[in-house]
Amino acid sequence: MDGNALVSLVKSFLDPATTAGMLIIPSTCIVYCIVQAIKWYASDEQEQQQNPIGKKIKKAVFVAVVLFSLTAILRIFGINV
């Protein structure tokens, strides 16, 4: 089996995925946080106290940071080269 062909095949899939991940992950997180904030502000005061927005925002940011970090690590270390 040709090693260069395998590297080329993997690179053809990872390059577009990392590029898309660098754009989609942060924008999706921002949109999700905005939607959750609008839902929270639209709910009544009792629901706001029962369901604090901070937990949802923290989870979304944590997931986005982890996913973005994986994408950035792929780019930095050249695993997809």
N, CA and C of each residue as an Amber inpcrd file, in Angstrom:
protein
   243
   0.8450000  -1.1790000   0.0000000   0.0000000   0.0000000   0.0000000
   0.8870000   1.2380000   0.0000000   0.4930000   2.1950000  -0.7690000
   1.2600000   3.4270000  -0.9160000   0.9260000   4.3730000   0.2400000
   1.9060000   4.7000000   1.0630000   1.7000000   5.5720000   2.2250000
   1.3320000   6.9860000   1.8340000   1.9360000   7.4840000   0.7680000
   1.6320000   8.8510000   0.3300000   0.1900000   8.9660000  -0.1620000
  -0.3070000   7.9230000  -0.7910000  -1.6970000   7.9430000  -1.2600000
  -2.6590000   7.9720000  -0.0850000  -2.3220000   7.2460000   0.9740000
  -3.1590000   7.2370000   2.1710000  -3.1600000   8.6080000   2.8400000
  -1.9810000   9.2140000   2.9490000  -1.8790000  10.5550000   3.5310000
  -2.6760000  11.5430000   2.6930000  -2.5710000  11.4310000   1.4110000
  -3.3080000  12.3190000   0.5100000  -4.8210000  12.1310000   0.6580000
  -5.2560000  10.8880000   0.8080000  -6.6790000  10.6090000   0.9850000
  -7.2000000  11.1980000   2.2920000  -6.4520000  10.9770000   3.3720000
  -6.8590000  11.5140000   4.6730000  -6.8580000  13.0350000   4.6440000
  -5.8530000  13.6100000   4.0160000  -5.7690000  15.0710000   3.9230000
  -6.9430000  15.6450000   3.1430000  -7.3840000  14.9390000   2.1180000
  -8.5070000  15.4420000   1.3100000  -9.8010000  15.5190000   2.1120000
  -9.9180000  14.7130000   3.1720000 -11.0960000  14.7780000   4.0220000
 -10.9120000  15.7420000   5.1900000  -9.7260000  15.7720000   5.7710000
  -9.4970000  16.5790000   6.9650000  -9.3520000  18.0770000   6.6810000
  -8.7690000  18.4440000   5.5560000  -8.6010000  19.8670000   5.2510000
  -9.9330000  20.6080000   5.1920000 -10.8990000  20.1360000   4.4280000
 -12.1850000  20.8390000   4.4110000 -12.9060000  20.7750000   5.7620000
 -12.7450000  19.6610000   6.4720000 -13.4180000  19.5220000   7.7720000
 -12.8510000  20.4990000   8.7890000 -11.5360000  20.6750000   8.8190000
 -10.9490000  21.6150000   9.7790000 -11.2800000  23.0490000   9.4100000
 -11.2870000  23.3490000   8.1310000 -11.6510000  24.6970000   7.6920000
 -13.0990000  25.0020000   8.0620000 -13.9760000  24.0640000   7.8070000
 -15.3850000  24.2570000   8.1630000 -15.5560000  24.3370000   9.6700000
 -14.8310000  23.5230000  10.4140000 -14.9260000  23.5410000  11.8680000
 -14.4950000  24.8630000  12.4530000 -13.4680000  25.4790000  11.8830000
 -12.9850000  26.7650000  12.3700000 -14.0400000  27.8630000  12.1830000
 -14.9130000  27.7090000  11.2290000 -15.9470000  28.7040000  10.9850000
 -17.2790000  28.3440000  11.6400000 -17.6640000  27.0920000  11.5550000
 -18.9920000  26.6690000  12.0010000 -19.1020000  26.5860000  13.5140000
 -18.0920000  26.0950000  14.1920000 -18.1820000  25.8830000  15.6430000
 -18.4300000  27.1830000  16.4000000 -17.6120000  28.2380000  16.2050000
 -17.8840000  29.4730000  16.9590000 -19.2060000  30.1400000  16.5770000
 -19.5350000  30.1330000  15.2910000 -20.7770000  30.7840000  14.8740000
 -21.9950000  30.0390000  15.4000000 -21.9380000  28.7190000  15.4390000
 -23.0370000  27.9400000  15.9920000 -23.1990000  28.2100000  17.4780000
 -22.0900000  28.3120000  18.1860000 -22.1440000  28.6070000  19.6210000
 -22.7680000  29.9790000  19.8720000 -22.3780000  30.9580000  19.0880000
 -22.9210000  32.3080000  19.2560000 -24.4190000  32.3230000  18.9910000
 -24.8450000  31.6830000  17.9230000 -26.2740000  31.6370000  17.5930000
 -27.0490000  30.9060000  18.6870000 -26.5190000  29.7830000  19.1770000
 -27.1740000  29.0320000  20.2470000 -27.3230000  29.8990000  21.4980000
 -26.2740000  30.5980000  21.8700000 -26.3240000  31.4500000  23.0730000
 -27.3370000  32.5780000  22.9120000 -27.4080000  33.1590000  21.7380000
 -28.3830000  34.2290000  21.4890000 -29.8030000  33.6920000  21.5900000
 -30.0490000  32.5210000  20.9970000 -31.3890000  31.9210000  21.0550000
 -31.7750000  31.5980000  22.4950000 -30.8460000  31.0320000  23.2620000
 -31.1310000  30.7080000  24.6570000 -31.3880000  31.9660000  25.4760000
 -30.6530000  33.0330000  25.2050000 -30.8660000  34.2920000  25.9200000
 -32.2370000  34.8680000  25.5980000 -32.6430000  34.7920000  24.3500000
 -33.9670000  35.3000000  23.9630000 -35.0570000  34.4820000  24.6360000
 -34.9060000  33.1620000  24.6460000 -35.8860000  32.3020000  25.3260000
 -35.9560000  32.6300000  26.8100000 -34.7880000  32.8550000  27.4210000
 -34.7390000  33.1290000  28.8530000 -35.4080000  34.4660000  29.1670000
 -35.1200000  35.4890000  28.3650000 -35.7350000  36.8010000  28.5920000
 -37.2300000  36.7800000  28.3130000 -37.6800000  35.9020000  27.4270000
 -39.1030000  35.8230000  27.0930000 -39.8990000  35.0610000  28.1500000
 -39.2280000  34.2530000  28.9660000 -39.9470000  33.4860000  29.9880000
 -40.2720000  34.3800000  31.1820000 -41.2060000  33.9090000  32.0100000
 -41.5720000  34.7140000  33.1680000 -40.5070000  34.5960000  34.2650000
 -40.6530000  35.4080000  35.2800000 -39.6180000  35.5250000  36.3140000
 -39.3870000  34.2190000  37.0690000 -40.4570000  33.4730000  37.3230000
 -40.3140000  32.2150000  38.0500000 -39.5020000  31.2030000  37.2430000
 -39.7800000  31.1210000  35.9590000 -39.0150000  30.2130000  35.0940000
 -37.5620000  30.6660000  34.9800000 -37.3390000  31.9700000  34.9820000
 -35.9750000  32.4780000  34.9200000 -35.1750000  32.0570000  36.1440000
 -35.8220000  32.0410000  37.3080000 -35.1320000  31.6400000  38.5270000
 -34.9060000  30.1250000  38.5570000 -35.8520000  29.3640000  38.0310000
 -35.7200000  27.9070000  38.0310000 -34.6880000  27.4240000  37.0080000
 -34.6050000  28.1000000  35.9010000 -33.6880000  27.7130000  34.8250000
 -32.7150000  28.8540000  34.5300000 -31.6640000  28.9630000  35.3210000
 -30.7120000  30.0520000  35.0600000 -30.0120000  29.8670000  33.7180000
 -29.7880000  30.9700000  33.0660000 -29.1950000  30.9190000  31.7290000
 -27.7030000  30.6010000  31.7840000 -27.0830000  30.8670000  32.9080000
 -25.6450000  30.6590000  33.0250000 -25.2070000  29.2350000  32.7510000
 -25.9610000  28.2610000  33.2230000 -25.5950000  26.8560000  33.0170000
 -25.6080000  26.4860000  31.5420000 -26.6320000  26.9280000  30.8290000
 -26.7370000  26.6020000  29.4090000 -25.6150000  27.2600000  28.6080000
 -25.3200000  28.5100000  28.9480000 -24.2710000  29.2300000  28.2460000
 -22.9120000  28.5840000  28.5340000 -22.6720000  28.2140000  29.7940000
 -21.3970000  27.5810000  30.1480000 -21.2070000  26.2660000  29.4080000
 -22.2670000  25.4560000  29.3220000 -22.1730000  24.1840000  28.5990000
 -21.8600000  24.4200000  27.1280000 -22.5600000  25.3650000  26.5230000
 -22.3590000  25.6410000  25.1030000 -20.9440000  26.1390000  24.8340000
 -20.4640000  27.0290000  25.6730000 -19.1130000  27.5580000  25.4830000
 -18.0740000  26.4640000  25.7200000 -18.2870000  25.6200000  26.7240000
 -17.3520000  24.5240000  26.9920000 -17.2740000  23.5740000  25.8030000
 -18.4020000  23.1880000  25.2730000 -18.4190000  22.2780000  24.1180000
 -17.7540000  22.9450000  22.9120000 -18.0540000  24.2160000  22.7000000
 -17.4480000  24.9190000  21.5660000 -15.9360000  25.0280000  21.7300000
 -15.4730000  25.3110000  22.9440000 -14.0330000  25.4280000  23.1750000
 -13.3410000  24.0850000  22.9440000 -13.9240000  23.0050000  23.4270000
 -13.3220000  21.6820000  23.2420000 -13.2600000  21.3280000  21.7570000
 -14.3650000  21.5060000  21.0460000 -14.3840000  21.1680000  19.6210000
 -13.4430000  22.0610000  18.8190000 -13.4400000  23.3510000  19.1410000
 -12.5620000  24.2760000  18.4320000 -11.1010000  23.9630000  18.7330000
 -10.8140000  23.5640000  19.9560000  -9.4410000  23.2150000  20.3300000
  -8.9610000  21.9980000  19.5460000  -9.8270000  21.0110000  19.4050000
  -9.4460000  19.8350000  18.6130000  -9.1450000  20.2230000  17.1670000
  -9.9660000  21.0930000  16.6260000  -9.7490000  21.5550000  15.2600000
  -8.4520000  22.3450000  15.1630000  -8.2110000  23.2160000  16.1380000
  -6.9850000  24.0180000  16.1290000  -5.7530000  23.1420000  16.3030000
  -5.8380000  22.1160000  17.1390000  -4.7050000  21.2110000  17.3340000
  -4.3910000  20.4660000  16.0400000  -5.4140000  20.0630000  15.3250000
  -5.1760000  19.4260000  14.0230000  -4.4130000  20.3650000  13.0960000
  -4.7880000  21.6350000  13.0980000  -4.1300000  22.6100000  12.2490000
  -2.6980000  22.9010000  12.7180000  -2.5200000  23.1110000  14.0100000
  -1.2250000  23.5000000  14.5520000  -0.1790000  22.4200000  14.3460000
  -0.5060000  21.2100000  14.7210000   0.4720000  20.1420000  14.6410000
   0.5560000  19.4940000  13.2660000  -0.2750000  19.9410000  12.3560000
  -0.1810000  19.4450000  11.0000000  -0.5310000  17.9890000  10.8440000
  -1.4370000  17.5130000  11.6770000  -1.8480000  16.1140000  11.5780000
  -2.5160000  15.8650000  10.2300000  -3.1130000  16.9040000   9.6850000
  -3.7800000  16.7400000   8.4010000  -2.8720000  17.1020000   7.2320000
  -1.5700000  17.1740000   7.4580000  -0.6310000  17.4960000   6.3790000
  -0.1780000  16.2230000   5.7090000
